[in-house]
């Protein structure tokens, strides 16, 4: 069984380990810290990673053709890990930003929103984190974790989250539920007065 180290807790099974994540206000700081001539693109990349939970490779491959609608809302048609297709909910404000960005840049239906490589994506996020003064270690997949935690916090639906993220196993998704449960347990116990 694969093990992970959790601060102060020793070795625990990976699916029970606490998942690191950024709070919504930390993601806003990260996005706002983008600078330079590609500031708009970089902030849009960060917000897309966070608000959709896409993997960095999925976000970097994203094109205008992948934006669609379902039940009156915007969805992204994603080719996930192993070539598995899935529909990903896209918040309307983010969808409007993506469409506006594509229009302003004259992107064709099959042009990528973010024509950069994974290494450059990492550099953008690390530089923004340094400028934002975030003390946590920040990397692209942390935004996926942050999306998962926020979606689970708001919906309480692990099955819907599992489908949203394209996980094969419920154990992958249960890590997020375990993190929220552990945090809530600590908050409750800290309220005990002796």
Phi, psi and omega in degrees: 000133180288136183243155176224147180269128177244130182308124175077357185243354182078205181271131177226157176302145185305320183288351177252355181292145177293137182265127176289148179200166175256142174287156181308320180291331176290323177294320177299319177298318180299311180297318181291341183276357179293139182224174175088183186291343178255022184305313182297314179299314184295317178295322179294322177298311180300314181293325178293315178301316183286313188279349178243342182072020179292150169288157182302319180295323179292318180294318182291338179269355186296133179233162177303329180299334184280353176275127179217190178226152178207128180053037177081002178241166180272137175231155174251133175266112189246137167269104185275196179305135180071016179075012181284125177282147174206156175261133181238126177296138179235118179306144186299321179295321177293318179301318179296320178296316179298315180295317179296317179299315180298317180295311181299327182268356181067034181287137173281171183300331183252009175279141181283141174296322186236081183280061178230169178263173183301320181299317179294323176301315177299313181300317180300314184290319179294320179294318179296320179297319178296314179295326180284347180076022178288132182269344177286152171290129184238132177212166186306316184292339177297328177291326175295315176301318182295319176299314182298315180297315182293319179295318179292321178300318183278327185257329184067021185242093181296327181294315178297322178294320179301316179291320179301316183277345181076032178283141176281325187242138175299334180299324178298317182286327181296340176301322180290320178295319178299321179297311180296320180295316180296318179296318180293321178299317179296316179301317179296313183292330178291343178276355179287131181249132177251000000 
